[in-house]
Amino acid sequence: MAAPQKKGTILVTGAGGYVGGQIVREALESGYNVRITARTESSAARTISHYPSYAASLSSTIVPDMTVLESYAAAFADGSIEGIIHSASPLNLNPQDNVRDLLDPATKGATTILEAALKYGGGKVRRIVSTSSFAAVVDPEKGTRPGHTYDEKDWNPVTWDLAVKAQTVIAYASSKALAERAMWAWIDAHPDASFTLATICPPWVFGPYAHELSNTATISESVVLLNNIIDSPCVPPFDFGGYADSREVAAAHIRALEVPEAAGQRFLVGQDFRYQAAVDAAREALPEARERLPVGKVGDWSPEEAYRVDGSKATRVLGLKYGTLKDTVVETYKELFRARALEAKA
């Protein structure tokens, strides 16, 4: 297979994360040079080690605090950055102080990367793609909303004042909505910036990691949900009615970076999700899943009892092709079973 044509250098924040790792892989395979941000040298080295065949295309810069503008100066120093994917965001489901632990870092982190591109980018940055969330789309107050279909026109209506007092998961969802709104407000206030913005709003993200998973201690909050079903007596009830595959989310970010029509657009990337459907698919395909996942009510996915998600805009505008829930959950459980086996030997 011919090597992809080189496409210039992009900056990726949050590269050490689950989604960030897949974005880096997708970018490298697409022909980009990638500069990752990391809080420490050791973290940067660990992330870079996951892509041994792309060593010449990977560089790193240390950003100890993504809310401090000056932290980004070195990232842009050589004048090579043409695009940015901002996938870093605080994930804290148990904040002691909503403003300090969640809302401030989420919103300031989101706007600081825009300020950095403006101040240090030298007019070369053309597009910034930010990882938002279905949490910025769904209205938690409306519950399961039978008969409703969510798409990009929907917004979580939370206000800052409500978010300050919100509990745990609702506070996190609020931070995602407020961070994305802050980015769009910044763009509106800077019409002369050299770059445009696109946002990606995935629901639960499942699917493989970009590197081999050796343990389950630090897996993503979404993958934890599937991991917790292993050896559980029951299938979880409905919570978030959508999912996306980690590889699809990564592809959506790269396409949003490249497609002219993505400028100024948000994309709900995902499909309908019910835990029973996921368990049924895994049990059908994997012998180990048949032994270790609960049966539940086979085939009872009750889609009419809760909202649906419409991720078709990403297909129309970005050319994104969705896979099947079966492929996603099978790949996820294969990794989880392997990781658990390694843990058992350790």
Secondary structure as GFF3:
##gff-version 3
##sequence-region A 1 346
A	DSSP	beta_strand	9	13	.	.	.	ID=ss1
A	DSSP	alpha_helix	18	29	.	.	.	ID=ss2
A	DSSP	beta_strand	33	38	.	.	.	ID=ss3
A	DSSP	alpha_helix	41	48	.	.	.	ID=ss4
A	DSSP	three_ten_helix	52	57	.	.	.	ID=ss5
A	DSSP	beta_strand	58	62	.	.	.	ID=ss6
A	DSSP	three_ten_helix	69	76	.	.	.	ID=ss7
A	DSSP	beta_strand	81	86	.	.	.	ID=ss8
A	DSSP	alpha_helix	98	98	.	.	.	ID=ss9
A	DSSP	pi_helix	99	103	.	.	.	ID=ss10
A	DSSP	alpha_helix	104	120	.	.	.	ID=ss11
A	DSSP	beta_strand	127	131	.	.	.	ID=ss12
A	DSSP	three_ten_helix	134	136	.	.	.	ID=ss13
A	DSSP	three_ten_helix	140	142	.	.	.	ID=ss14
A	DSSP	beta_strand	149	150	.	.	.	ID=ss15
A	DSSP	alpha_helix	160	165	.	.	.	ID=ss16
A	DSSP	alpha_helix	168	189	.	.	.	ID=ss17
A	DSSP	beta_strand	196	200	.	.	.	ID=ss18
A	DSSP	beta_strand	204	206	.	.	.	ID=ss19
A	DSSP	alpha_helix	221	227	.	.	.	ID=ss20
A	DSSP	beta_strand	242	245	.	.	.	ID=ss21
A	DSSP	alpha_helix	246	258	.	.	.	ID=ss22
A	DSSP	three_ten_helix	260	262	.	.	.	ID=ss23
A	DSSP	beta_strand	266	267	.	.	.	ID=ss24
A	DSSP	beta_strand	271	272	.	.	.	ID=ss25
A	DSSP	alpha_helix	275	285	.	.	.	ID=ss26
A	DSSP	alpha_helix	287	292	.	.	.	ID=ss27
A	DSSP	three_ten_helix	303	305	.	.	.	ID=ss28
A	DSSP	beta_strand	308	309	.	.	.	ID=ss29
A	DSSP	alpha_helix	312	318	.	.	.	ID=ss30
A	DSSP	alpha_helix	325	345	.	.	.	ID=ss31
###
